[in-house]
Amino acid sequence: MFCTSIIKNKTRAIEKNIISYEIKISKLDKELYESQLDYYYLTSPKLLQEKISFLTSDYYQYMNISKIYLDYKSFIEDQKKITKK
């Protein structure tokens, strides 16, 4: 009987910890989603073009996706190819 109550109290404490961590995770998931949404909106090419044209008289041109490098290594490799030609 004594062991049962000890185990029951320990499991209750563990369940409370699990619930608190689940609440923290759900809050972080919501914050991550909102941050991603803000990022996608604020970095859209159309929005950037509108902001640039409003602030300056400079012409803004979209960059082709093939010109965007995923990492520094691929950029260097591409530059080596260009210089060899």
C-alpha positions in Angstrom: 0.0 0.0 0.0 2.8 2.4 0.9 4.7 1.8 -2.4 1.5 2.3 -4.4 1.0 5.8 -3.0 4.6 6.8 -3.6 4.5 5.6 -7.2 1.1 7.3 -7.7 2.5 10.6 -6.4 5.6 10.4 -8.6 3.6 9.7 -11.7 1.3 12.6 -10.9 4.3 14.9 -10.7 5.7 13.5 -14.0 2.3 14.1 -15.7 2.3 17.7 -14.5 5.7 18.2 -15.9 4.7 16.6 -19.2 1.6 18.9 -19.4 3.7 22.0 -18.7 6.2 21.1 -21.4 3.4 20.4 -23.9 2.0 23.9 -23.2 5.5 25.4 -23.7 5.9 23.5 -27.0 2.6 24.6 -28.3 3.4 28.3 -27.5 6.8 27.9 -29.3 5.1 26.3 -32.3 2.7 29.2 -32.5 5.5 31.7 -32.3 7.5 29.9 -35.0 4.5 29.8 -37.3 3.9 33.5 -36.8 7.6 34.3 -37.4 7.7 32.3 -40.6 4.6 34.0 -41.8 6.1 37.4 -41.1 9.3 36.4 -42.8 7.6 35.1 -46.0 5.5 38.3 -46.2 8.3 40.7 -45.6 10.7 39.1 -48.0 8.3 38.6 -50.9 9.8 40.2 -54.1 6.6 42.1 -55.0 6.5 43.7 -51.5 10.2 44.6 -51.7 9.7 46.2 -55.1 6.9 48.3 -53.8 8.9 49.4 -50.8 11.9 50.3 -52.9 9.9 52.2 -55.5 8.2 54.1 -52.7 11.4 55.0 -50.9 13.7 55.7 -53.8 13.6 56.2 -57.6 15.9 53.1 -58.1 14.7 50.4 -60.3 14.4 47.0 -58.6 14.7 43.8 -60.7 13.9 40.3 -59.5 16.8 37.9 -59.2 16.4 34.7 -61.1 16.3 31.7 -58.8 19.2 30.1 -60.7 21.5 32.9 -59.5 20.8 32.2 -55.8 23.4 30.0 -54.2 22.4 27.7 -51.3 25.9 27.8 -49.7 29.3 29.4 -50.1 30.8 26.2 -51.5 28.5 26.1 -54.5 29.2 29.8 -55.1 33.0 29.2 -55.2 32.6 26.2 -57.5 30.5 28.2 -59.9 33.0 31.1 -59.8 35.8 28.7 -60.6 33.9 27.4 -63.6 33.4 30.9 -64.9 37.0 31.9 -64.5 38.2 28.7 -66.3 36.1 29.6 -69.4 
